[in-house]
């Protein structure tokens, strides 16, 4: 459905602002997870890259990103098909000049989006770790923040054609994505997949017969602490997104927090139990991936799931993430050090589909129509956003090669690009670079 202009009381606006202030903790948590799952000789580079892409994303989004995304009820470009108006892109001035920065819904949405676009930009860093040049990461993030992210976010959050599927086609309530499972997580995860295809695997990851070598992360404590930070930040992300983009009542924040927590914990336990059964012992890194995958899956319909449905969403997400990581690594030869593609793209797609199957939307379930609206959204992500982000990054790679030189991988990204190491007292090993 295309919602009417949102109105918030002063108390609701203050609550929403407080929730938005929690979202940067998600950025901090994901950065620590990416850092810990990478090599020690690229640790400082990983954290600096997170700050760089967040900075670039925020500035580009300020300049032009919000102009393409807009906010529901604000000016937009439309086209007419069979007598029905379809909204395809916003028509806002650059530099937020069309937004009254007075604490109203549009200004709160703009603030939240500055953090959300940074979150989407951080996700590919995990998949491309240990081989993605800092300058190339910044350039790629500019493309994401200036075009890919705002375009899809407008379609789902800004009153665009996906949100209009309910009104124009009778497909339930239209595409539902309260907390950004599609707009943030799947867009970031598909961008990560595109970059991994372009960059190729790390040197030494695959043997001559195609078997992957285990390259464990260097600091699992960072990874697990990052999980706790993402949890707190996700409570704010899901709650603020549901209020601003799905018109959820502020009183639903308690339900949203319960659903978010239940989904994450269920996914974590499934991942832990699965690894215990498969390997004879618990794998902490896969458990962490399950935790974040549960958070991701909860986002789509966080305000409209009953706790039992959120539990089911998390259980399935934990299993999907665990097996998807193996599938990408062993069957598809996709080298994703942090499991970002599985955690964000796969779990996000499941969360969107679960929103059509398990959610109880205002006015009751919309049945097959709502499921079809969610499928259309997922098909748009895979059939349009993935080719688009791949093409943009492929063109960027033609003019500005994104993969670091082989010496950079041998020395480590810290020494090669920053001139110093995060752990200078450690010995850096490079046995995987033996001549063939």
N, C-alpha and C positions, 0 to 999 in steps of 0.2 A: 504494500500500500504506500501511497505518497502521503506522509503525515502532514498535518497542518503546522503552521509556525508554532514552535515550542515556547511556552511561557513557564518561567520558574519563579517561585516565591523567593524572597531574600534568604530564608533559611535553607531552601533547597539549593540555591546558587552557592551559598557558603559551604554546604556539605559537598557539593560537586567540586568546588575549588580545592577543598581539603583532600578529596580523593585523587584529584589530578596531581597534587603535590607528592603522592606516593609513587606515581608511575616511574620517575627516574630510578627508583630502587630496582625496577625490572632491568633497566639498562645496565646498572652496576652488577646485578646478579648474572646476567648473560655474559657480560664481559669477563667476569671471573671464571665462569664455566668454560668459555672459549680459551681463556688463558691456561687454565689447568689441564685441559685436554690436549693442548699443543705441546710442542717440544720446549725444553727449558731455554734453548738458545734463541728462541723467538718470543719469549715471554714479554719483554718490555715492548717489543714491536706490536704484539697483539693488543696490549692495553692502550698504547698510543693510537693505534689504528681505530680503536673503538671511539676514542675522543674525537679523532679527526673526522670520521664519517658522520658522527652525531652533529658535529659543528657544521660540516658542509651541508648535511641534510636540512638542518634548521634554517640556515641562511637561504638556501635555494627555495625551500618551502615558503619562507617569508616573502621572497622576491616574486615567485610566480606559482608555486605549488598550490597555495590556497586559492589562487585565482582560477585554477582549473577544477579544484574540488568544490569549493563553496560550502554552503550549508543549506539544508532543506528549507524551502520557502524564499531563498535569495534568488537574484537574477541568474538565468541560465539560458543556454542555447537549446532550442528544441527543433525536432523535425516531425512532420505529420505523415502517418501511414494509415490508410483506411479510415481516415477521420479521427484518429487518436494521436494525441501529442506524446512524443517520447523525448525525455530530457537526456541529453548526451554529454554535455560539458557545461561547467559553470561559466558565468560571465562577470567575474569580479575584477576590480582594478588590482594592479600589482601593489606590493608592499602593504597589504591589508588595509588599503585606503577606503575600502567599502564597508569595513567592519567598525561598528561603534565599540570601542574597547572600554566598556562600562560595566563589565561583569555580567552582561546578558548571555543568553545561550550561545549566540554566534561567537562571541569573544572567548567564552570558555571552550568551545569546540576548537577554535584556532589554537589556543594554548595547548590543549590536549594533543592536537595533531602535530605540534612541534616536537613533542616527545614520541608520538607514535611513528612518525616518519624516521626518526632516529633509531627506533627499535627495529623497524623493517630493514634499515641500512646495516645494522650490526649483525643481523642473522647471517649474511653471506660470509662474513669474516671467519666464522667457524669452519665452514666447508672448504674455504680456500686458504686455510692456515698454512704457514711455513713456506708459501710460494707466491703470494700475491703482493705485488709492489704497493707501497704506501700511496704513491701518487695515483696509481691506477685505481686503487680502492676509493680514493676521494672522487675521481672522475666518474666512476661507475655509480657512486652514491648520489652524485649530482643528477645523473640521468634518472635514477630511481625516484629521487625527491621531486624532480621537476616535471616528470611525465608519467612514469609507470604507476607509482603509488597514487598520486592525486586523481588519475583518470579512473582507476577501479574504485577508489574510495568514494568518488562522486557517484558512481553508478549504484553503489550499495548504501552509502551513508548520506550523500548530498541530495537525495531526492531524484537520483538518476533512473535510468530505464529498468535496472534490476529491481529497484524498490517499487517501480510502477507496475510490475508484473501482476500484482493482485488487482489493481484498479483496471488496467487495460486488458488483461487476459483472464482475469478471474482465477489466478493461481494463488490461492490462499491469501496471505498478507503480503505477498511479494517476497523478495529475497531478504532473509533475516540474518543479521550478523552483528549482534549487540556489542561484543567486545573486541571484534577485529580478527576472528579466526581466519577469515579470508582476506580482508583488506590489509592486515599487517602480516600475519603469520604465513599464509600461503604465498602471498606476493613475495615476501622475503625468502621463503623456502625455495620457490621456483627460480628466483634470481640466483640463489646459491647453486641450484642444479645447473643453470646456464653457465655460470662461471666455472664450475668444476669440469664441465664438458670442454670449455674453451682452454682452460689452464692445463688439464690433464693431471694424472696422479703425481704425488711426490716421488722423487727419485728414490729407488730402493723399496717402494711399497709393493710392487708386483715383480715376481720372479719371471724368468724367461718362459715358463710354462703357464703363467697367468695366476699363480697362487699368491694371495696377499700375505704380506708379512705383518706381524703385530707391531705397532708403534704406539706403546701406551703413553697416556698423558703424564706430565711431569709432576703435577700437584693435585691430588684428589681432594685434599682439604679445601683448596680454593673452589673446586667444583661443588662440593657439598655445601659449603657456606653460600655459594652463589645460588643454590637451590632455595635456601631460606630467604634470601633477598628477593628473588623472583616471586616467591609466594606472596610476600607483603605487597610488592609492587603490582602484582596481578589483581589483588583484591581491589586496588584503586582503579586499575585499567578497566576491568570488567564492569565495575559499578558505575564509574563515570561514563563509560561508553553506552551502557544500557540506558542511563538517564537522558543523555544528550541525543542518542541516535535511534533508540527504540521507544522513547517516551515512557520508560518504566518509572513508576512512582518511587520517590526517595525511600519509602518504607520497604521496598524490595531489597535494599542493600543487605539486610541480614540474610535473606534467601540467597542472594548472589554470592555472598561470602561463604555460606555453607556449601553451595554447589561447587564453587571454585576449589575449596579445600577438599571436599569429598572426591572430586574427580582427580585431583593431583595425588592424593594419598592412595586411592585405589590403583591408579596407573603405576605408581611407584612400587607398591606391593606386588603387583603382577610381574613387573620387570624383575624384581628381586627374586621372586619364587621361580620364575622362568629360568633365570641364569643359574640358580641353585640346582634345578633339575637337570639342566643341559650340561653344565660344566662341573658340577660337584661342589661348587662354592659360589658365593654371591659376587657378582661383578658390580662394583660401586659406580663405575662410569655409566653402565647401562641402566642402573637404578636411577641415577640422576637424569638420564635422558627420558626415562619413563615418567619421572616427576614433572619435568617441563612439558612433555607431551600431554600429560593429563591437564595441565594448566591451559595449554593451547586448545585442546578439544573442548574445554569448558566454555570458551569465550563466545562461541557463536550464539548459543541460546541460554546463556547463564541466568538471565532474568526470568526464563519461562520453563525451566526444567524443575520437576519435582526432585527432591533429594535422591530418591531411589533411581530416577532416570539419570541423574548426574553420576551416581555410583556406576551404573551400567556403562555410561559414556567413558568414564575413566578406566574401567576394567578392560574394555575393548581397545582403548587408546594405548594402554601399556603393552598389550600383546602386539598390536600393530607396529608400534615403534621398535620394539625389540627385534621382531622378525624383518622389518623393513631395512634396518641397519645391515643385517646379514645379507639380505637380498641385494642391496646396492653394492656392497663391498665384494661379495663372492660371485654373484651372477652377472652383474652389470659392470663390474670393474670401475665403480665410481668411488674415488678416494675422498671421503668426507670425514676428516679427523674428529669433528665434534658431533657427528650425527645430525647436523642441522636440517638436512633435507627430510629425513624421516621424522624428526621431532616437530618441525614447523609446517612442512608441506603436507606430509602424510597424515599426521594427527589433526592438522587444521582442516583438511578435506573431510576426514571422518567427523569432526565436530560440526561442520556445516551440514552434512547429511543427517547426522543425529538430530540436528535442530528440526529437520522436516519430519523425522520419524517419532521422536520422543518428546518434543516440546509441547506444552499446553499454552497456546497463544491466547491473547485477549479475545473473548467471544467463543473460545473453544478451539479444538484442533481443526485445521482446514483440510485434513485428509490428503488425498493424492495430489491435490493442487499445490499444497505447501511443499510436499516432497519434490514435485516437479520444479517448483521455483528454486529450491535449493540445488537441484541437479543442473538447472540452467546456469546458476552462479558458478558452480564447480566447472562446468564445461567451458564457461567464459574464461576462467582462470587458466585452465589447461590448454584450451584451443586458441586463446588470444593473448593473454598476458605472458605465458611461457614463450611462444614464438617472438613476441615483441621484445621482451627483455633479452632473449638470446641474440636477436638481430642487433639491438642497440650495443650490447657488449661485444659482439663480434666485430662490428664496425669500429668501436673504440679500440679493440685489439689490433686492428689493421693499421691504425694511425699511431697508437701508443701501446706497444706490447705490454700486456698486463703481468706476465710471469717474470719473476726475478731470474737473473742469469744464474747458471749452474753454480758459480762461485758463491752466490748468495745463499743457496740451499746448503752448500758445504760448510760455509762459515757460520750460518745462522742469520736470520733476518735482523737480529739485534746488532750484531757486529757489522754486517754488510750495509744496512741502511741507516743505522743510528750511531755507529762508531763506538758502541760500548754494549756490554752485556748486562742483563738483569742480575745474573749470578756470576760475577767475574771470578769468584774463587772456585767455581766448578770446572771440571774437565769436560770439554765438548768432544763427544765421540762421533765419528763419521764413517763407521764401517760400511754403511750401505752404499758408499761411493767408491767401492773397490772397482777397478777396471774390469770390464767384461771382455 
